[in-house]
């Protein structure tokens, strides 16, 4: 009653079908579902210790423990004999998998090692990850397979009943699989039409897979596997491609942390390299721009010097032309004065008609000459400006 009271007090929401007490003082608790089973397994020990039962231990039934142990095992085939087991262990631990044992299976007949490896992990999660990713040793990749659960019922070869083996059989006398009598099957003289199963009383061998009792036990085993196996309860997924940079499984927390640190270090290194390269590129580009600018400035200075020289020449020519114009004007005035004096002696009309054409002819020639020079200077200045711009 104490076990029942503790369950009702501390684990009110779990479902228990039955609690049985054996002669040896062992309680057997039958949980209704997997959730109740897991809570009893994980929490009931602490509850018992709190209530003074510190020496009490919980044991999982062998059938369920066998399922849980199978969930931790995987097999890898076609692994070269030259690859030692310790190298595979190191390769698995390098990717963050918690492996406990790696064994190379042997041929039963010749006792020689085979190319099949049996890998055992600490829990089902590590095993499931390994099945999805496979085994990677250097550049070699091997496909991993999950260990298959044995859904065949256990049958005692002494009494031919299910759910126990001959070691724990209470019947010490062997039962015939043909006629259900107490003798060995090889000593049975009964005909095939007299066969009788000791389990269902049908007309077949007691070891037949067609026995209704055997089939019922097989269904129970399958239900137990489906309930307690973590791998079978998970949805079927397409295995990850270990060579892909996108389709890759999640790593463990330790591996993820180490990967983040490595990624950060790699990023810092790349940033430093790129910064140095960019500085060199910017420096080279700046030097080229400065050199080109100096060439442009030198070209502009030469052009400006040429313009100044041409302007000086133009100013000199303009001054000479101005002086020539002044001399011509003085000459014209003198001519006019002489003509006027001569007109007193001769007629005024003839002197004026002779002097006026000479004055107009001299002024027009000077203007045309100035216009031609100005046009030439403008053309040269336009060419210089065009060279500076382009």
DRENDRENZA-734603 format. One line per 3 residues: for each residue x, y, z of N, C-alpha, C. Coordinates in pm, whole numbers, plus 50000, padded with zeros to 5 digits. Example, Ala and Ser with C-alpha at 12.3 -4.5 7.8 and 13.67 -1.06 7.14 Angstrom:
BEGIN
51319/49431/50780/51230/49550/50780/51320/49670/50780; 51285/49775/50708/51367/49894/50714/51290/50003/50787
***
This chain:
BEGIN
50083/49880/50000/50000/50000/50000/50086/50126/50000; 50208/50116/50055/50293/50233/50060/50332/50280/49920; 50362/50189/49828/50397/50226/49691/50279/50292/49623
50161/50236/49642/50041/50293/49581/50015/50433/49634; 50032/50452/49765/50008/50584/49824/50108/50687/49771; 50233/50647/49755/50333/50741/49704/50302/50782/49560
50258/50686/49480/50224/50719/49341/50104/50813/49336; 50003/50786/49417/49884/50871/49417/49915/51012/49468; 50011/51022/49560/50042/51152/49620/50132/51236/49531
50234/51175/49475/50335/51251/49402/50322/51241/49250; 50260/51138/49199/50246/51119/49054/50098/51094/49022; 50020/51199/49042/49875/51184/49030/49829/51161/48887
49901/51216/48789/49854/51212/48651/49904/51091/48573; 49982/51002/48634/50027/50885/48560/49920/50775/48568; 49927/50685/48472/49827/50578/48464/49897/50444/48486
49848/50369/48586/49905/50239/48622/49795/50135/48616; 49821/50027/48543/49722/49919/48533/49723/49827/48655; 49841/49795/48705/49849/49697/48813/49982/49710/48886
49981/49673/49014/50102/49667/49096/50102/49532/49166; 50207/49453/49143/50215/49318/49200/50337/49307/49289; 50323/49229/49397/50431/49205/49492/50469/49058/49487
50597/49032/49459/50644/48894/49452/50685/48844/49590; 50720/48718/49598/50761/48659/49725/50893/48715/49776; 50974/48762/49681/51104/48818/49720/51095/48965/49763
50974/49018/49767/50957/49157/49808/50977/49257/49695; 50967/49215/49572/50985/49303/49457/50848/49344/49402; 50830/49473/49386/50707/49526/49328/50722/49535/49176
50619/49495/49107/50613/49509/48962/50500/49606/48929; 50536/49720/48870/50439/49824/48836/50415/49819/48686; 50290/49803/48646/50253/49796/48505/50194/49931/48463
50272/50008/48388/50225/50139/48341/50135/50122/48220; 50039/50214/48205/49943/50204/48094/50000/50258/47964; 50092/50352/47970/50145/50413/47849/50293/50445/47869
50354/50487/47762/50498/50515/47765/50529/50636/47852; 50442/50737/47848/50466/50856/47929/50467/50822/48078; 50373/50741/48120/50369/50698/48261/50491/50614/48295
50530/50528/48203/50650/50445/48225/50774/50531/48243; 50791/50631/48157/50910/50716/48164/50912/50799/48292; 50797/50846/48335/50793/50925/48458/50826/50839/48580
50774/50719/48582/50809/50628/48691/50959/50599/48692; 51014/50580/48574/51156/50546/48563/51245/50663/48604; 51203/50785/48571/51288/50902/48593/51263/50972/48727
51143/50963/48781/51107/51042/48899/51082/50959/49025; 51044/50833/49010/51000/50758/49127/51115/50725/49222; 51236/50712/49170/51351/50684/49257/51375/50799/49354
51367/50923/49304/51385/51040/49391/51273/51050/49494; 51151/51014/49454/51039/51017/49549/51059/50915/49660; 51105/50797/49625/51132/50694/49726/51243/50738/49821
51348/50800/49765/51458/50846/49851/51413/50955/49946; 51324/51042/49902/51272/51149/49989/51191/51092/50105; 51127/50980/50082/51043/50918/50185/51116/50807/50261
51249/50810/50259/51326/50719/50341/51366/50589/50275; 51327/50567/50151/51362/50442/50082/51486/50466/49994; 51597/50495/50059/51718/50530/49983/51782/50410/49913
51759/50291/49965/51821/50171/49907/51736/50107/49798; 51620/50165/49772/51530/50107/49672/51579/50140/49532; 51575/50044/49443/51617/50062/49305/51504/50022/49211
51503/50089/49096/51405/50056/48992/51474/49979/48881; 51408/49879/48833/51462/49797/48725/51364/49798/48608; 51418/49813/48490/51336/49809/48369/51326/49664/48324
51210/49618/48284/51197/49480/48234/51295/49453/48121; 51340/49330/48114/51441/49294/48014/51393/49322/47872; 51267/49296/47847/51215/49317/47711/51223/49464/47672
51191/49553/47767/51198/49697/47738/51343/49744/47736; 51423/49694/47828/51564/49733/47831/51635/49689/47703; 51595/49573/47651/51653/49526/47526/51621/49621/47411
51499/49674/47411/51460/49770/47307/51543/49898/47320; 51558/49947/47442/51634/50071/47463/51782/50053/47430; 51835/49936/47460/51975/49911/47426/51994/49901/47274
51897/49843/47207/51906/49832/47061/51903/49969/46995; 51833/50065/47058/51826/50201/47003/51960/50273/47007; 52057/50219/47079/52188/50282/47089/52290/50222/46992
52249/50124/46913/52343/50049/46831/52319/50078/46683; 52429/50088/46608/52423/50104/46462/52532/50017/46400; 52512/49985/46273/52608/49901/46201/52656/49975/46077
52784/49956/46045/52845/50013/45926/52910/49899/45849; 52875/49887/45721/52926/49777/45639/53029/49827/45538; 53103/49731/45482/53203/49758/45378/53313/49853/45425
53352/49840/45553/53462/49920/45606/53591/49839/45591; 53690/49897/45528/53816/49826/45501/53879/49775/45630; 53940/49657/45619/54004/49597/45735/54126/49677/45781
54183/49759/45691/54301/49838/45727/54267/49954/45820; 54138/49988/45832/54098/50099/45918/54075/50045/46059; 54156/50084/46157/54139/50032/46293/54018/50093/46363
53972/50025/46468/53854/50070/46541/53879/50202/46614; 54000/50221/46668/54026/50344/46742/54025/50466/46651; 54062/50449/46526/54057/50560/46431/53913/50600/46404
53824/50503/46398/53682/50532/46378/53624/50601/46501; 53667/50557/46619/53620/50622/46742/53660/50769/46745; 53784/50798/46707/53831/50937/46704/53752/51018/46602
53724/50959/46486/53648/51030/46382/53507/51064/46429; 53445/50974/46504/53311/51000/46555/53312/51106/46664; 53410/51103/46751/53417/51203/46858/53453/51340/46803
53526/51345/46693/53562/51473/46634/53441/51549/46582; 53336/51478/46544/53214/51544/46495/53110/51559/46605; 53149/51532/46731/53061/51558/46844/52970/51445/46884
52994/51323/46837/52910/51209/46873/52970/51138/46995; 52883/51103/47090/52926/51033/47211/52918/50882/47188; 53030/50824/47153/53037/50682/47123/53101/50609/47241
53050/50492/47273/53104/50414/47384/53186/50295/47338; 53155/50240/47221/53227/50120/47179/53217/50103/47028; 53326/50057/46968/53330/50023/46825/53391/49884/46814
53315/49790/46760/53359/49651/46750/53347/49605/46605; 53451/49540/46556/53446/49479/46423/53397/49335/46439; 53287/49304/46372/53229/49170/46385/53318/49066/46319
53307/48943/46369/53388/48832/46317/53299/48726/46254; 53359/48653/46162/53291/48540/46100/53284/48424/46200; 53162/48376/46224/53145/48271/46325/53216/48141/46287
53217/48109/46160/53276/47982/46118/53429/47986/46119; 53485/48092/46061/53631/48099/46050/53696/48188/46156; 53612/48258/46234/53662/48346/46340/53760/48450/46286
53725/48505/46171/53807/48609/46107/53729/48740/46105; 53798/48852/46114/53727/48981/46113/53660/49008/45979; 53545/49074/45986/53469/49109/45867/53476/49260/45844
53408/49307/45741/53405/49450/45709/53285/49520/45772; 53219/49457/45866/53103/49515/45934/53142/49559/46074; 53104/49683/46109/53134/49739/46240/53005/49756/46320
53013/49728/46447/52904/49753/46541/52943/49870/46629; 52865/49978/46621/52896/50101/46694/52788/50124/46799; 52829/50140/46924/52737/50163/47035/52757/50304/47089
52645/50376/47109/52648/50514/47156/52591/50522/47297; 52605/50640/47358/52557/50658/47495/52405/50668/47501; 52343/50717/47395/52198/50728/47394/52148/50713/47251
52015/50711/47240/51953/50692/47109/51968/50814/47020; 51977/50933/47078/51987/51055/46998/52117/51057/46918; 52227/51021/46982/52355/51015/46910/52351/50909/46801
52289/50796/46831/52280/50690/46730/52197/50735/46610; 52085/50801/46636/51998/50847/46526/52070/50949/46439; 52146/51039/46501/52224/51136/46424/52328/51066/46337
52391/50966/46393/52492/50890/46318/52430/50817/46200; 52311/50762/46217/52243/50692/46107/52210/50789/45995; 52176/50912/46029/52142/51011/45927/52264/51065/45854
52375/51081/45925/52494/51140/45862/52588/51036/45804; 52595/50917/45865/52690/50817/45821/52827/50837/45884; 52920/50752/45845/53056/50755/45898/53149/50822/45798
53221/50925/45843/53316/50996/45759/53455/50981/45819; 53543/50908/45750/53681/50890/45793/53771/50948/45685; 53828/51065/45713/53907/51138/45614/53819/51164/45492
53857/51113/45375/53779/51134/45253/53685/51019/45223; 53678/50922/45312/53593/50803/45292/53461/50820/45368; 53353/50787/45300/53219/50797/45360/53152/50660/45355
53090/50622/45468/53022/50494/45479/52880/50517/45531; 52787/50442/45476/52647/50451/45518/52627/50371/45646; 52553/50429/45740/52525/50363/45868/52381/50313/45869
52359/50201/45935/52227/50141/45947/52193/50122/46095; 52069/50153/46129/52025/50132/46267/52006/49983/46294; 52037/49943/46415/52017/49803/46453/51867/49771/46454
51832/49658/46397/51691/49619/46389/51648/49553/46520; 51526/49588/46560/51471/49529/46681/51423/49387/46653; 51445/49302/46749/51399/49163/46739/51253/49156/46785
51165/49141/46689/51022/49133/46721/50975/48989/46738; 51067/48895/46732/51030/48754/46750/51017/48723/46899; 50910/48661/46939/50893/48630/47082/50999/48532/47132
51035/48547/47257/51129/48454/47321/51052/48328/47361; 51105/48212/47322/51037/48084/47350/51134/47988/47419; 51091/47934/47528/51172/47839/47605/51178/47705/47532
51297/47650/47516/51307/47522/47446/51280/47403/47539; 51258/47433/47668/51221/47326/47762/51070/47302/47762; 50994/47406/47799/50849/47392/47806/50778/47446/47684
50852/47514/47595/50799/47571/47470/50700/47684/47495; 50699/47742/47615/50618/47859/47643/50696/47985/47603; 50624/48096/47593/50685/48223/47550/50721/48310/47670
50801/48411/47641/50838/48519/47735/50940/48477/47841; 51006/48365/47824/51117/48331/47912/51208/48231/47840; 51326/48213/47895/51422/48120/47837/51439/48002/47932
51511/47901/47882/51525/47777/47959/51599/47798/48091; 51683/47901/48097/51758/47927/48220/51665/47960/48335; 51555/48027/48305/51461/48067/48410/51333/47984/48408
51334/47873/48336/51214/47788/48327/51195/47708/48457; 51073/47706/48505/51042/47633/48628/51017/47485/48602; 50991/47452/48475/50969/47312/48439/51102/47249/48401
51141/47145/48468/51270/47081/48443/51260/46966/48344; 51139/46934/48301/51121/46824/48207/51086/46880/48070; 51149/46828/47967/51132/46879/47832/50998/46836/47775
50934/46928/47701/50805/46902/47638/50826/46881/47489; 50757/46783/47432/50767/46753/47289/50693/46859/47209; 50757/46907/47102/50695/47009/47018/50591/46951/46924
50583/46817/46914/50488/46754/46821/50360/46709/46891; 50378/46636/46999/50260/46573/47060/50227/46625/47199; 50306/46717/47251/50283/46778/47382/50307/46679/47496
50382/46573/47471/50416/46479/47578/50552/46517/47637; 50587/46452/47746/50711/46481/47817/50827/46397/47763; 50870/46426/47644/50989/46363/47587/51046/46456/47479
51167/46425/47439/51231/46507/47336/51166/46482/47200; 51172/46585/47114/51102/46579/46986/51164/46473/46895; 51295/46449/46906/51357/46349/46818/51319/46206/46858
51258/46191/46972/51215/46058/47016/51065/46038/47000; 50998/46136/46939/50852/46127/46922/50820/46033/46806; 50726/45943/46827/50684/45847/46723/50546/45880/46668
50490/45993/46706/50356/46027/46661/50354/46071/46516; 50244/46041/46448/50227/46081/46308/50196/46230/46299; 50207/46282/46175/50184/46426/46155/50040/46466/46182
49947/46371/46166/49808/46406/46191/49774/46407/46340; 49870/46369/46422/49847/46369/46568/49923/46482/46637; 49979/46577/46558/50053/46688/46619/49959/46773/46705
50015/46820/46814/49936/46900/46907/50026/47006/46970; 49985/47130/46955/50062/47242/47011/50032/47253/47160; 50137/47267/47239/50119/47279/47383/50068/47416/47426
50069/47514/47335/50025/47650/47369/49878/47673/47334; 49842/47646/47206/49704/47672/47162/49624/47544/47143; 49689/47426/47159/49627/47295/47142/49585/47270/46997
49643/47344/46902/49613/47325/46761/49696/47213/46702; 49660/47171/46578/49728/47059/46512/49848/47109/46432; 49947/47158/46501/50071/47206/46438/50182/47198/46542
50304/47218/46496/50417/47215/46588/50410/47333/46686; 50460/47311/46804/50459/47418/46904/50555/47530/46868; 50650/47502/46779/50746/47604/46734/50705/47671/46604
50585/47645/46556/50539/47701/46429/50510/47851/46444; 50548/47926/46339/50518/48070/46338/50371/48099/46310; 50295/47995/46272/50153/48011/46244/50067/47991/46368
50129/47963/46478/50054/47943/46602/49989/48074/46644; 49860/48075/46677/49793/48198/46720/49858/48261/46844; 49902/48180/46937/49968/48234/47056/50100/48301/47018
50174/48238/46927/50301/48296/46881/50276/48429/46810; 50173/48434/46725/50141/48557/46653/50098/48668/46749; 50023/48631/46852/49982/48731/46951/50101/48786/47027
50193/48699/47063/50315/48744/47130/50401/48832/47038; 50401/48799/46910/50476/48880/46813/50417/49019/46801; 50284/49028/46802/50218/49159/46798/50251/49240/46923
50255/49174/47037/50291/49243/47161/50433/49298/47153; 50522/49220/47095/50660/49266/47080/50668/49387/46987; 50592/49383/46879/50592/49496/46786/50536/49622/46852
50429/49606/46930/50373/49721/46999/50473/49778/47100; 50544/49689/47168/50644/49736/47264/50757/49812/47194; 50798/49761/47079/50903/49830/47003/50855/49967/46959
50733/49974/46909/50679/50102/46865/50662/50200/46980; 50631/50150/47098/50611/50238/47213/50742/50287/47273; 50838/50199/47287/50958/50232/47363/51080/50262/47277
51070/50241/47148/51182/50272/47060/51175/50417/47018; 51281/50492/47040/51285/50632/47000/51299/50646/46849; 51365/50551/46785/51387/50561/46641/51260/50533/46563
51183/50431/46606/51061/50396/46534/50951/50497/46557; 50957/50570/46670/50854/50669/46697/50877/50799/46623; 50996/50818/46570/51025/50939/46495/50975/50925/46352
50932/51037/46290/50890/51031/46150/51007/50998/46059; 50978/50923/45958/51082/50884/45862/51127/51005/45783; 51255/51026/45777/51311/51142/45708/51419/51095/45612
51437/51174/45510/51542/51144/45413/51678/51169/45477; 51772/51078/45466/51904/51098/45527/51970/51224/45474; 52048/51287/45560/52121/51407/45520/52236/51371/45426
52268/51466/45343/52382/51452/45253/52502/51517/45319; 52596/51436/45363/52708/51489/45440/52801/51574/45354; 52797/51558/45221/52883/51636/45132/52818/51766/45088
52698/51795/45135/52629/51917/45098/52655/52025/45202; 52663/52149/45156/52681/52261/45247/52549/52315/45298; 52439/52267/45244/52307/52315/45284/52233/52209/45364
52224/52089/45308/52149/51979/45370/52240/51904/45466; 52254/51959/45587/52346/51899/45684/52280/51898/45820; 52297/51793/45901/52227/51784/46030/52281/51883/46131
52199/51910/46231/52240/51996/46340/52348/51927/46424; 52449/52003/46461/52556/51950/46543/52521/51965/46690; 52595/51897/46775/52575/51908/46918/52616/52047/46965
52579/52079/47090/52607/52213/47143/52757/52240/47149; 52835/52139/47191/52980/52159/47198/53040/52180/47060; 52997/52099/46965/53048/52113/46829/53003/52245/46768
52877/52284/46799/52826/52410/46745/52904/52527/46801; 52935/52523/46932/53013/52630/46993/53154/52637/46934; 53216/52519/46917/53348/52518/46856/53345/52566/46712
53237/52530/46640/53224/52574/46502/53206/52725/46495; 53128/52782/46589/53109/52926/46591/53241/52998/46617; 53321/52945/46712/53451/53006/46740/53543/52999/46619
53546/52884/46554/53629/52870/46433/53581/52963/46323; 53449/52976/46310/53394/53065/46207/53432/53210/46235; 53422/53250/46363/53459/53388/46398/53607/53414/46371
53692/53319/46406/53835/53336/46379/53863/53344/46230; 53793/53260/46154/53811/53263/46009/53764/53395/45951; 53652/53445/46001/53600/53573/45952/53698/53686/45985
53753/53686/46108/53849/53790/46145/53973/53784/46055; 54020/53665/46027/54136/53650/45939/54107/53703/45799; 53989/53668/45747/53951/53716/45613/53937/53867/45611
53880/53924/45718/53864/54070/45724/54001/54138/45724; 54096/54085/45800/54230/54143/45804/54298/54135/45667; 54286/54020/45602/54347/54005/45469/54284/54101/45370
54150/54110/45371/54082/54201/45279/54117/54346/45309; 54132/54381/45437/54168/54519/45472/54306/54554/45418; 54402/54462/45433/54536/54487/45380/54533/54500/45228
54457/54413/45161/54448/54422/45016/54385/54554/44973; 54278/54595/45043/54210/54719/45008/54302/54839/45030; 54380/54837/45137/54473/54947/45161/54575/54958/45048
54628/54844/45003/54724/54847/44892/54659/54898/44764; 54536/54852/44738/54466/54895/44616/54439/55045/44622; 54393/55094/44739/54364/55237/44752/54492/55320/44737
54601/55272/44796/54728/55344/44785/54776/55350/44640; 54767/55237/44568/54810/55236/44428/54720/55327/44344; 54590/55322/44369/54497/55407/44293/54524/55554/44321
54550/55588/44447/54578/55727/44483/54706/55776/44415; 54807/55692/44413/54933/55730/44346/54911/55755/44197; 54832/55668/44135/54804/55689/43992/54727/55819/43969
54630/55847/44055/54553/55971/44040/54641/56094/44060; 54728/56088/44162/54817/56202/44186/54912/56223/44068; 54966/56114/44014/55055/56125/43898/54982/56184/43778
54861/56135/43755/54782/56189/43644/54748/56335/43665; 54718/56371/43792/54687/56512/43822/54808/56601/43800; 54925/56552/43841/55048/56630/43817/55072/56650/43668
55048/56546/43589/55065/56559/43444/54968/56662/43388; 54844/56659/43436/54744/56757/43390/54785/56899/43428; 54831/56914/43553/54871/57047/43598/54988/57098/43516
55086/57010/43489/55201/57050/43408/55158/57091/43268; 55062/57016/43212/55014/57048/43079/54941/57182/43078; 54862/57206/43184/54789/57333/43193/54887/57449/43209
54991/57428/43293/55090/57535/43311/55160/57569/43179; 55196/57464/43103/55258/57489/42972/55163/57563/42880; 55038/57523/42883/54939/57588/42796/54919/57734/42834
54910/57758/42967/54895/57897/43013/55016/57980/42976; 55136/57920/42985/55256/57993/42945/55252/58029/42797; 55204/57934/42715/55192/57962/42572/55091/58072/42546
54980/58070/42623/54878/58175/42607/54936/58311/42645; 55010/58314/42758/55071/58440/42800/55167/58492/42693; 55245/58399/42634/55339/58440/42530/55267/58497/42410
55157/58432/42372/55081/58481/42257/55016/58615/42288; 54970/58629/42412/54909/58757/42450/55013/58868/42446; 55136/58837/42490/55242/58938/42484/55271/58978/42340
55277/58875/42252/55302/58904/42111/55191/58989/42053; 55066/58952/42091/54952/59028/42039/54954/59171/42089; 54992/59187/42217/54999/59323/42273/55106/59404/42202
55220/59339/42174/55329/59409/42105/55286/59451/41965; 55221/59359/41895/55175/59392/41760/55070/59501/41764; 54985/59498/41867/54881/59602/41879/54945/59737/41903
55050/59737/41987/55121/59863/42015/55187/59916/41889; 55250/59824/41812/55314/59866/41687/55211/59920/41591; 55096/59854/41585/54990/59900/41495/54938/60034/41540
54929/60054/41673/54879/60182/41723/54976/60294/41688; 55106/60263/41702/55206/60363/41667/55201/60392/41518; 55183/60286/41440/55174/60307/41295/55053/60390/41261
54942/60365/41331/54821/60444/41306/54842/60589/41342; 54914/60610/41452/54941/60749/41494/55027/60818/41389; 55129/60748/41339/55215/60807/41235/55135/60837/41110
55045/60745/41077/54962/60767/40958/54871/60886/40977; 54816/60897/41100/54728/61011/41125/54805/61141/41115; 54930/61138/41175/55013/61259/41166/55044/61291/41020
55077/61184/40944/55107/61203/40803/54987/61258/40729; 54870/61208/40763/54747/61256/40697/54724/61401/40730; 54746/61436/40860/54725/61576/40900/54822/61666/40825
54948/61622/40814/55047/61702/40742/55010/61717/40595; 54962/61604/40541/54922/61610/40400/54808/61708/40382; 54711/61701/40478/54597/61793/40469/54644/61938/40478
54738/61958/40570/54788/62095/40587/54858/62144/40461; 54938/62055/40400/55007/62093/40277/54909/62116/40164; 54808/62033/40163/54707/62046/40056/54634/62177/40070
54602/62213/40196/54531/62339/40217/54617/62457/40173; 54748/62446/40205/54836/62555/40162/54844/62561/40010; 54849/62444/39951/54858/62440/39806/54728/62486/39741
54619/62466/39817/54488/62504/39763/54474/62653/39751; 54546/62722/39836/54539/62868/39825/54600/62915/39696; 54698/62834/39657/54761/62872/39532/54680/62825/39415
54617/62703/39433/54534/62651/39325/54392/62651/39368; 54315/62582/39306/54173/62575/39339/54151/62479/39454; 54063/62507/39552/54036/62423/39672/53967/62294/39636
53893/62294/39533/53816/62175/39496/53904/62063/39451; 54006/62092/39367/54093/61988/39315/54185/61932/39422; 54231/62017/39519/54320/61968/39626/54247/61874/39720
54123/61903/39751/54045/61819/39844/54014/61685/39783; 53983/61683/39654/53951/61556/39586/54072/61467/39576; 54195/61525/39571/54315/61443/39558/54360/61388/39694
54339/61458/39802/54387/61414/39934/54292/61318/40003; 54164/61329/39985/54065/61246/40056/54076/61099/40020; 54089/61056/39898/54106/60914/39866/54228/60854/39931
54334/60926/39944/54455/60872/40007/54432/60845/40154; 54353/60935/40222/54324/60914/40365/54239/60791/40385; 54133/60773/40309/54043/60658/40326/54112/60528/40292
54197/60527/40194/54267/60404/40156/54360/60357/40267; 54429/60446/40331/54522/60409/40439/54447/60357/40560; 54338/60414/40605/54260/60371/40724/54197/60235/40701
54142/60205/40587/54078/60075/40559/54180/59962/40562; 54297/59982/40510/54398/59877/40513/54438/59842/40656; 54450/59942/40739/54489/59917/40880/54381/59840/40952
54253/59873/40931/54142/59803/40998/54136/59657/40955; 54151/59632/40827/54149/59493/40778/54263/59411/40839; 54378/59472/40850/54492/59402/40908/54466/59366/41053
54407/59460/41130/54374/59434/41272/54270/59324/41285; 54169/59325/41200/54065/59222/41208/54121/59083/41178; 54210/59076/41080/54270/58946/41046/54352/58891/41163
54429/58976/41228/54510/58932/41343/54421/58889/41460; 54312/58966/41483/54222/58927/41594/54160/58790/41568; 54119/58765/41444/54062/58634/41412/54163/58522/41435
54289/58546/41396/54391/58444/41418/54413/58418/41567; 54416/58526/41647/54433/58511/41792/54316/58435/41854; 54193/58469/41811/54076/58397/41865/54082/58249/41831
54119/58216/41708/54128/58076/41667/54232/58001/41749; 54349/58064/41772/54454/58000/41851/54409/57981/41997; 54339/58083/42050/54290/58071/42188/54187/57959/42201
54098/57945/42103/54000/57836/42105/54069/57700/42104; 54172/57685/42020/54245/57558/42015/54312/57528/42149; 54368/57630/42213/54434/57609/42344/54332/57568/42450
54218/57638/42453/54113/57603/42551/54063/57462/42527; 54047/57424/42400/54001/57288/42368/54101/57183/42418; 54231/57211/42405/54333/57118/42454/54328/57107/42607
54304/57219/42674/54298/57215/42821/54179/57134/42869; 54066/57153/42805/53943/57083/42849/53955/56935/42824; 54009/56897/42710/54013/56755/42673/54146/56691/42708
***
